[in-house]
Amino acid sequence: MRVPVSSSSQASLKPSLCNSSTTATTITNTSLNISLQSPSHINPSLCYEPTSVLDLCRSPSPPAVIESVSKPPPTEDSVEVDEHAFHGLDWDSIMKDLDLHDTSLKSINPHQPNPCDPHQVPTILPAEFPSAQDPALFDHASADFSLSDIYSNQNLGYSVNGLDHLVYDFNPNSNWSSNGFDVIEVLIRAADCFDSNQLHLAQAILDRLNQRLRSPVGKPLQRAAFYFKEALQSILSGSNRTPRVSSLLEIVQSIKTFKAFSGISPIPMFSIFTTNQALLEALHGSSFVHVIDFDIGLGIQYASLMKEMAEKAESCKINAPLLRITALVPEEYAAECKLIRENLNQFALELRIRVQVEFVPLRTFETMSFKAVKFMDGEKSAVLLSPSIFRRLGSTNNMTAFLSDVRRISPSVVVFVDGEGWTEASVATSFRRGVVNSLEFYSMMLESLDASTAVGGGGDWVRRIEMLLLRPQIMAAVEGAGRMVSQWREVFYGAGMRPVQLSQFADFQAECLLAKVQIRGFQVAKRQAELVLCWHERAMVATSAWRC
């Protein structure tokens, strides 16, 4: 079955797992197509109950050398990287800058749990959040922005449900207090022009908005409007059609920014621990696991999963487990692929487990579907999905066909993590409706970010979080706003999948997470078998597990 996939770049909030070392780490060039060896001495039926996946703590990194593998000749479908781009980089310094060490586990149970006891589920409070680094370490992050003179004297008669409080919460003395809706109405008028194919009028409207939204400053709705205006402009100019290859320095900066985001807001950590908890509960402690990931980001979510597998193997006195990861990535993701593989290999050496990472270009998957993925006898597989793959598929029929193919490979679990507001958004019956849905969601996201920095500090990182992490997601959301699809739950049910309730332990961990950050406005809820992190009752992240 041919699964259509667009060539737009993959946006994600997931950063890379990077290791800290007090000694120099030698990293040699590795192949981007690693051969898979059959596992030995593995009993996949061992009983094991999952423990907390909230902490990202590690032991000190020993000096290690990753063996080099001969590089095969490039093929049309392989993900290639310019090796010269890595020369001259101070990898040891980078690893120290990206230190995620945290060994401050706090157990609420005075008795040490036994990970091999199927009747005992350890209850461990989440480790402390990684602190936001000094923003001065972040070089070349983005251009400086000056304050803009925002004015408005037009009224186009639109109304936007759900955005009222974001407008009327503005300072009464601000120009936006009486005219906030006006700029949003003009922005939505531009989106209307895409539906009616009046692109010249859309360009004229955006030119006017450029005079009024000159930079992403002000309240959350103002900043969101700026990013959406820029996204619409990129579609008109065609700049969104050219895949952009990130430099290694840009990738490292994005990782630093994610670390700061994790120290400011509970949103990133909620996504990570709910995903890994769903995997641990469905895979029942198997030591031979294959995860097929359609939104790997930069791979940090695998740190806690690998640590859990290593601790289980040590406690139960079994041979080193094997984790296989197959990531479906766009062709321009070559530098990220190399960094992900080297970091996961390095961390696996420290934990004394085995990991095999393979990358399949989306162009190849478009033609071959899951025939492009290597499967092995005896492994338990899981599929990780996010809205990005469904945006690429572009239609309800393609989504249904894709999920039918997922069912054919019989994974133990399919985990869907919605970090883009699909859970509560109405069906995008038009480009305008899709833009309004996303505008409301990201305005709320920025509002929660402001509240988080007010409580925990790190306000200097807000602009960098918006520019490097949220802006790419807004660009992707606007590009896909015109693709008409059914509610994603209906598509899952239609493909024959059924939801699986996450455990009470997952609920407990979520509550512990919010208890640690203590930011008013965040709540945890269960909605239709989904575990949801809400900001004032609006879903920011919703994780659900499904079985075929």
C-alpha positions in Angstrom: 0.0 0.0 0.0 1.4 3.4 -0.9 1.1 5.9 1.9 1.3 9.5 0.7 3.7 11.6 2.8 4.5 15.2 2.1 8.1 16.6 2.2 7.6 19.2 4.9 10.0 19.1 7.7 9.3 17.4 10.9 8.7 19.6 13.9 8.9 18.3 17.4 9.5 19.3 21.0 11.6 16.3 21.7 15.3 17.1 22.1 18.3 14.9 22.1 19.7 12.7 24.9 23.2 14.0 25.5 25.7 12.8 28.0 27.9 14.8 30.4 31.5 13.7 31.0 34.4 15.1 32.9 36.8 13.5 30.4 37.0 13.9 26.7 34.6 11.6 24.8 35.9 10.2 21.5 33.2 10.1 18.9 34.0 8.6 15.6 32.0 8.6 12.5 29.3 5.9 12.5 27.2 4.5 9.7 23.7 5.7 9.2 22.6 2.2 8.3 23.6 -0.1 11.2 23.4 -3.8 10.8 21.0 -5.6 13.2 22.2 -8.7 15.0 19.9 -11.3 16.4 19.6 -11.1 20.2 20.8 -13.9 22.4 20.1 -15.0 25.9 16.9 -13.1 26.1 13.7 -14.3 27.7 10.9 -11.9 26.6 8.4 -13.4 29.0 10.1 -12.3 32.2 7.7 -10.8 34.7 8.3 -7.1 35.5 6.2 -4.2 36.6 7.2 -0.8 35.4 8.7 1.8 37.8 8.6 5.6 37.4 9.9 7.0 34.2 9.8 10.6 35.4 13.5 10.9 36.3 16.2 11.4 33.7 19.0 10.8 36.2 22.2 9.0 35.2 25.4 7.8 36.6 28.6 9.7 35.8 29.7 9.1 32.2 32.9 7.0 31.8 35.1 7.8 28.9 34.0 5.7 26.0 34.9 5.2 22.4 32.1 4.3 20.0 33.5 1.8 17.4 33.3 3.1 13.9 31.5 1.1 11.3 32.4 1.2 7.7 30.1 3.5 5.8 28.2 2.0 2.8 28.0 3.9 -0.4 25.1 6.5 -0.4 21.9 5.4 -2.0 19.0 7.5 -3.2 16.9 6.7 -0.1 19.5 6.8 2.6 19.8 9.6 5.0 23.1 11.2 4.4 25.2 13.7 6.5 28.2 15.8 5.7 30.9 14.3 7.9 33.0 17.5 7.6 30.3 19.4 9.5 31.3 17.6 12.6 35.0 18.5 12.4 36.2 21.1 14.8 33.3 20.8 17.2 34.2 20.5 20.9 32.0 17.5 21.7 33.2 17.2 25.3 32.2 20.8 25.9 28.8 20.3 24.2 28.1 17.3 26.4 28.9 19.2 29.6 26.7 22.1 28.5 23.8 19.6 27.9 24.3 17.9 31.3 21.0 16.2 32.4 22.5 14.6 35.6 20.0 14.3 38.4 20.2 11.7 41.0 17.7 13.1 43.5 15.1 10.4 43.6 12.7 10.7 46.4 10.7 7.7 47.3 7.5 7.9 49.4 7.8 4.2 50.2 10.3 3.4 52.9 10.6 -0.2 51.6 12.7 -0.6 48.5 10.5 -2.1 45.7 11.4 -5.3 43.9 11.2 -4.7 40.2 10.8 -8.4 39.5 7.7 -8.7 41.7 4.7 -8.6 39.4 2.4 -7.6 42.4 4.5 -4.7 43.6 4.5 -1.4 41.7 7.1 1.0 43.1 5.9 4.6 43.7 8.6 7.0 43.2 8.3 10.8 43.1 9.7 12.5 40.0 13.2 13.8 40.2 13.9 17.5 40.3 13.5 19.2 37.0 16.7 20.1 35.2 17.4 23.8 35.9 17.4 26.3 33.1 20.9 27.1 32.1 22.3 30.5 32.0 20.9 32.1 28.8 24.3 33.6 28.2 25.5 30.2 27.2 23.0 30.3 24.3 24.9 31.9 21.4 23.4 32.9 18.1 19.9 31.9 19.3 17.9 34.5 17.4 18.0 38.1 16.3 17.2 40.7 18.9 13.7 42.1 18.7 12.7 45.7 19.4 9.4 46.7 20.9 6.8 47.5 18.2 4.3 50.3 18.0 1.1 48.3 17.7 -1.9 50.2 16.5 -5.3 49.4 15.0 -8.2 51.3 13.6 -10.1 48.7 11.6 -13.0 46.5 12.5 -13.8 43.6 10.2 -16.6 42.1 12.2 -15.2 38.7 13.0 -15.5 36.9 16.4 -13.2 34.2 17.7 -14.6 31.9 20.3 -12.2 30.8 22.9 -9.8 33.8 22.6 -11.9 36.3 24.6 -10.0 36.0 27.8 -6.7 36.3 26.0 -7.8 39.6 24.6 -9.5 41.1 27.6 -6.8 40.1 30.0 -4.6 42.7 28.4 -3.6 45.8 30.4 -6.4 48.4 30.2 -3.8 51.0 29.2 -2.5 49.0 26.3 -3.4 49.8 22.7 -4.4 46.1 22.4 -7.0 46.3 25.2 -9.7 47.8 22.9 -8.2 46.6 19.6 -6.9 43.1 20.3 -9.8 41.4 18.4 -9.2 43.8 15.5 -5.7 42.4 14.6 -7.0 38.8 15.1 -9.9 39.5 12.8 -7.5 40.8 10.2 -5.4 37.7 10.6 -8.4 35.5 10.1 -9.5 37.5 7.1 -6.1 36.6 5.6 -6.8 32.9 6.3 -10.2 33.3 4.6 -8.5 34.4 1.5 -6.6 31.1 1.3 -10.0 29.3 1.3 -11.3 31.5 -1.5 -7.9 31.4 -3.4 -7.7 35.2 -3.2 -3.9 35.1 -2.6 -3.2 38.6 -3.8 -5.7 39.9 -1.2 -4.1 37.7 1.4 -0.8 39.2 0.6 -2.1 42.8 0.9 -3.7 42.0 4.3 -0.4 40.4 5.6 1.5 43.5 4.3 -0.7 45.6 6.5 -0.3 43.3 9.5 3.5 43.6 9.0 3.2 47.2 10.1 1.2 46.3 13.2 2.9 43.0 14.2 6.5 43.8 13.8 7.9 41.5 16.5 6.8 38.8 18.9 6.3 41.0 22.0 3.5 41.6 24.4 0.8 39.3 25.7 0.4 35.7 24.6 -2.2 36.5 21.9 -0.1 39.2 20.4 3.0 36.9 20.2 0.9 34.1 18.8 -0.6 36.4 16.1 2.9 37.4 15.1 4.0 33.8 14.5 0.8 32.9 12.7 1.2 36.0 10.4 4.8 34.8 9.7 3.6 31.3 8.9 0.9 32.6 6.4 3.5 34.7 4.8 5.9 31.8 4.3 3.2 29.9 2.5 2.5 32.8 0.1 6.3 33.3 -0.5 6.9 29.5 -1.0 9.7 29.5 1.5 8.0 26.6 3.4 8.4 24.4 0.4 12.2 24.3 0.7 13.3 21.9 3.5 15.8 23.6 5.8 18.8 21.6 7.0 19.8 22.6 10.6 23.4 23.1 11.5 24.9 21.2 14.4 25.2 24.4 16.4 21.5 25.1 15.8 20.6 21.6 16.9 22.7 21.9 20.1 21.0 25.3 20.8 17.6 23.7 20.4 18.6 21.0 22.9 19.7 23.6 25.4 16.4 25.4 24.9 14.4 22.3 25.5 16.3 21.6 28.7 15.3 25.1 29.9 11.7 24.5 28.8 11.7 21.3 30.9 12.8 23.3 33.9 10.2 26.0 33.4 7.0 24.1 32.3 5.6 20.6 33.1 4.5 20.2 29.5 7.7 18.5 28.1 8.1 16.2 31.0 4.5 15.1 31.0 4.8 14.1 27.3 7.9 12.1 28.0 6.8 10.2 31.1 3.3 9.4 29.9 4.7 8.0 26.7 7.3 5.8 28.4 4.9 4.7 31.1 2.4 3.5 28.4 5.3 1.6 26.8 6.4 0.0 30.0 2.9 -1.1 31.0 2.1 -2.6 27.5 5.5 -4.3 27.0 5.4 -6.0 30.5 9.1 -5.7 31.1 10.2 -7.4 27.9 14.0 -7.3 27.4 13.7 -7.4 23.6 11.8 -4.3 22.5 11.3 -2.6 19.1 9.9 1.0 19.1 8.8 2.4 15.7 8.8 6.2 16.2 7.1 8.6 13.8 8.2 11.7 15.8 11.5 11.0 17.4 12.5 14.6 17.7 16.1 14.4 19.0 15.6 11.3 21.1 15.7 12.5 24.8 12.5 10.5 25.6 14.5 7.3 25.4 16.8 8.1 28.3 14.3 7.0 31.0 13.1 4.0 29.0 16.7 2.7 28.6 17.4 3.3 32.3 14.3 1.3 33.3 15.4 -1.6 31.1 18.9 -1.5 32.5 17.7 -1.5 36.1 15.3 -4.3 35.5 18.1 -6.4 33.9 20.4 -5.7 36.9 17.8 -6.4 39.5 16.5 -9.6 37.9 20.0 -10.9 37.0 19.3 -11.3 33.3 21.4 -10.6 30.3 21.6 -7.2 28.8 18.3 -6.2 27.2 18.1 -5.0 23.6 16.2 -1.9 22.5 15.6 -1.4 18.8 14.5 2.0 17.6 13.3 2.6 14.1 12.7 6.3 13.4 10.8 7.6 10.4 12.5 10.9 9.5 12.5 13.5 6.7 15.4 13.4 4.3 16.9 16.7 5.7 17.2 15.1 9.1 20.7 13.8 8.5 22.6 15.8 11.2 20.0 15.0 13.8 20.2 11.3 12.9 23.9 11.2 13.6 23.6 13.0 16.9 20.7 10.8 18.0 22.6 7.6 17.2 25.9 8.6 18.8 24.2 9.8 22.0 22.0 6.8 22.4 24.9 4.4 21.7 27.0 6.3 24.3 24.3 6.1 26.9 23.7 2.4 26.2 27.4 1.8 26.8 27.1 3.5 30.2 24.0 1.5 31.1 25.5 -1.8 29.7 22.6 -2.5 27.5 22.3 -2.9 23.8 20.6 -0.4 21.5 20.2 -0.4 17.8 19.0 2.7 16.0 17.9 2.8 12.4 16.5 5.6 10.4 14.0 5.2 7.5 13.5 8.2 5.2 9.8 9.1 4.9 10.3 9.1 1.2 11.0 5.4 1.4 8.1 4.7 3.8 5.8 6.5 1.4 6.6 3.8 -1.2 7.1 0.7 0.9 5.0 1.4 4.0 6.1 -1.0 6.9 8.0 -3.2 4.4 10.7 -0.5 4.9 11.0 -1.4 8.6 13.0 -4.4 9.7 11.3 -6.8 12.2 12.9 -9.6 14.2 11.5 -12.8 15.7 10.8 -12.6 19.4 10.6 -8.9 19.8 7.7 -6.9 21.3 7.0 -3.9 19.1 5.3 -0.6 19.8 4.4 2.3 17.5 4.6 6.0 18.6 2.4 8.5 16.8 1.8 12.2 16.9 -0.3 14.6 14.8 2.7 15.2 12.5 2.3 11.9 10.7 -1.4 12.5 10.2 -0.7 16.0 8.9 1.6 14.4 6.3 -1.0 11.9 5.3 -3.4 14.8 4.6 -6.8 13.0 4.4 -9.1 10.7 6.4 -8.7 8.0 3.7 -4.9 8.0 4.0 -5.0 8.0 7.8 -7.4 5.0 7.7 -5.1 3.2 5.3 -2.0 4.0 7.4 -3.6 2.7 10.6 -4.7 -0.5 8.8 -1.1 -1.1 7.9 -0.2 -0.5 11.6 -2.6 -3.2 12.6 -1.0 -5.6 10.2 2.3 -5.5 12.0 0.5 -6.4 15.3 2.3 -4.1 17.7 1.8 -4.6 21.5 0.7 -1.0 21.8 0.2 2.1 19.7 0.8 5.3 21.7 -0.6 8.6 20.4 0.7 11.8 22.0 -1.2 14.9 21.0 0.8 18.0 21.8 -1.0 20.2 19.3 -4.5 20.6 20.6 -6.2 18.0 18.4 -7.9 16.4 21.4 -10.4 19.2 21.8 -10.3 21.0 18.4 -13.2 20.9 16.1 -12.8 19.3 12.7 -11.0 21.7 10.4 -13.6 21.9 7.6 -11.6 24.8 6.1 -8.2 26.4 6.2 -9.6 29.3 8.3 -11.1 26.8 10.8 -7.7 25.0 11.1 -5.9 28.3 11.7 -8.4 29.4 14.3 -8.0 26.1 16.2 -4.2 26.3 16.2 -4.2 30.0 17.1 -6.3 29.3 20.2 -4.1 26.4 21.2 -0.8 28.2 20.9 -2.1 31.3 22.5 -3.0 29.2 25.5 0.4 27.5 25.3 2.2 30.9 25.4 -0.1 31.9 28.3 0.9 28.9 30.3 4.6 29.6 29.5 4.3 33.1 30.9 2.6 31.8 34.0 5.4 29.1 34.5 8.2 31.7 34.2 6.4 33.9 36.7 6.5 31.1 39.3 9.8 29.4 38.5 11.8 32.0 36.8 13.6 31.5 33.5 11.9 34.3 31.7 15.0 35.1 29.7 14.4 31.8 27.9 10.8 32.5 26.8 11.7 34.1 23.4 14.2 31.3 22.7 11.6 28.6 23.5 9.1 30.3 21.2 11.5 30.8 18.4 13.3 27.4 18.4 10.6 25.1 19.7 7.1 26.5 19.2 7.6 28.5 16.1 8.4 25.4 13.9 5.3 23.7 15.3 3.2 26.7 14.4 4.6 26.7 10.9 3.7 23.0 10.5 0.2 23.5 11.9 -0.6 26.4 9.5 0.8 24.4 6.5 -1.6 21.6 7.4 -4.5 23.7 8.4 -6.4 23.1 5.1 -6.3 19.3 5.2 -9.7 18.1 6.0 -9.7 15.0 8.3 -12.2 13.5 10.6 -11.7 13.5 14.4 -8.6 11.4 15.0 -10.5 9.1 17.5 -13.0 8.2 14.9 -10.2 7.2 12.5 -8.6 5.0 15.2 -11.9 3.3 16.0 -12.7 3.0 12.3 -9.4 1.1 11.8 -10.4 -1.4 14.4 -8.3 -0.1 17.3 -9.5 0.1 20.9 -8.2 2.4 23.7 -6.4 1.0 26.7 -6.7 2.7 30.1 -3.4 3.9 31.5 -2.8 2.7 35.0 -3.5 4.5 38.3 0.2 4.7 38.8 0.5 6.9 35.7 -2.2 9.1 37.2 -0.2 9.3 40.4 3.0 10.3 38.6 1.2 13.0 36.8 -0.1 14.4 40.1 3.3 14.3 41.5 4.7 16.2 38.6 2.2 19.0 39.1 2.8 19.0 42.9 6.5 19.6 42.2 6.1 22.5 39.8 3.2 24.1 41.7 2.0 26.3 38.9 -1.7 27.3 39.3 -3.7 26.7 36.2 -2.3 23.2 35.3 -4.5 20.2 36.0 -4.4 16.5 35.2 -7.6 14.9 33.8 -8.7 11.6 32.3 -10.8 12.0 29.2 -11.9 9.1 27.0 -9.1 6.9 28.2 -6.5 9.7 27.6 -4.3 11.1 30.3 -4.4 14.9 29.8 -2.4 17.8 31.0 -4.6 20.9 30.9 -4.1 24.6 31.2 -7.3 26.1 32.6 -9.2 23.0 31.3 -7.7 23.3 27.8 -5.7 20.2 26.9 -2.0 20.9 26.3 -0.9 17.3 26.0 -3.1 14.2 25.7 -1.5 10.7 25.8 -3.5 7.6 24.8 -2.7 4.0 24.3 -4.4 1.7 21.7 -4.4 -2.0 20.9 -5.1 -3.5 17.5 
